[in-house]
Amino acid sequence: MQERPEGGAWTTIRNNYTGGTSLTLSGLATNNTYSFRVRADGESSSSAYQTSNSVALGDGGGTDPGDPGDPSD
């Protein structure tokens, strides 16, 4: 798996991942867009990287829509 911050270069973040169909990443900067791409690795060869998908990260300052807020407001 590779990641690329918007305007940046591709960086390999995982090789030979066998943890299933999801992966948790840390250390990503808020207010940035990242692209991710994967490929299949076999014993003797690897596929080409597949089309990338992008994720935009917010600042983390949102509120829970179910939170009624401060009752003193």
C-alpha positions as a printed NumPy array, in Angstrom:
array([[  0.   ,   0.   ,   0.   ],
       [  1.189,   3.485,  -0.791],
       [  0.019,   6.913,   0.327],
       [  0.525,  10.36 ,  -1.124],
       [ -0.388,  13.678,   0.475],
       [ -1.915,  16.149,  -1.968],
       [  0.884,  17.467,  -4.176],
       [  3.411,  15.006,  -2.711],
       [  5.151,  11.821,  -3.789],
       [  3.997,   8.223,  -3.328],
       [  5.418,   6.548,  -0.21 ],
       [  5.139,   2.847,   0.625],
       [  3.449,   2.497,   4.017],
       [  2.849,  -1.274,   4.138],
       [  4.404,  -4.286,   2.417],
       [  2.987,  -7.793,   2.543],
       [ -0.02 ,  -6.745,   4.603],
       [ -2.025,  -9.791,   5.649],
       [ -4.314,  -8.138,   8.191],
       [ -7.566,  -8.416,   6.244],
       [ -9.481,  -5.795,   4.31 ],
       [ -8.988,  -2.748,   6.536],
       [ -6.048,  -0.877,   7.977],
       [ -5.801,   1.845,  10.622],
       [ -3.223,   4.561,  10.011],
       [ -1.919,   7.208,  12.383],
       [  0.208,  10.297,  11.947],
       [ -1.791,  11.804,   9.084],
       [ -2.013,  15.594,   9.103],
       [ -5.43 ,  17.182,   9.528],
       [ -6.811,  19.523,   6.861],
       [ -5.051,  17.55 ,   4.142],
       [ -6.078,  15.183,   1.349],
       [ -4.358,  11.828,   0.965],
       [ -4.476,   9.344,  -1.898],
       [ -3.984,   5.614,  -1.363],
       [ -3.287,   2.78 ,  -3.778],
       [ -2.702,  -0.957,  -3.423],
       [ -1.309,  -3.858,  -5.4  ],
       [ -1.278,  -7.625,  -5.078],
       [  2.014,  -9.298,  -4.227],
       [  2.693, -12.919,  -5.129],
       [  5.656, -15.158,  -4.453],
       [  7.357, -14.367,  -7.748],
       [  5.719, -11.15 ,  -8.977],
       [  3.526,  -8.183,  -8.109],
       [  0.642,  -6.56 ,  -9.942],
       [  0.632,  -2.929, -10.99 ],
       [ -0.708,  -0.464,  -8.432],
       [ -4.443,  -0.038,  -8.71 ],
       [ -6.213,   3.272,  -9.213],
       [ -5.88 ,   5.487,  -6.18 ],
       [ -8.655,   6.654,  -3.868],
       [ -8.538,   9.964,  -2.024],
       [ -9.589,  10.876,   1.496],
       [ -9.891,  14.448,   2.795],
       [ -9.204,  14.824,   6.517],
       [-10.897,  17.604,   8.466],
       [ -9.546,  19.411,  11.479],
       [-11.225,  17.055,  13.943],
       [-13.114,  19.957,  15.483],
       [-16.595,  18.771,  14.554],
       [-19.31 ,  18.066,  17.068],
       [-21.398,  14.972,  17.505],
       [-24.732,  15.72 ,  15.808],
       [-26.436,  13.804,  18.596],
       [-24.868,  16.009,  21.291],
       [-27.453,  18.458,  22.654],
       [-24.701,  20.935,  23.546],
       [-24.185,  22.98 ,  26.656],
       [-27.519,  23.477,  28.458],
       [-26.369,  26.907,  29.648],
       [-26.359,  28.256,  26.052]])
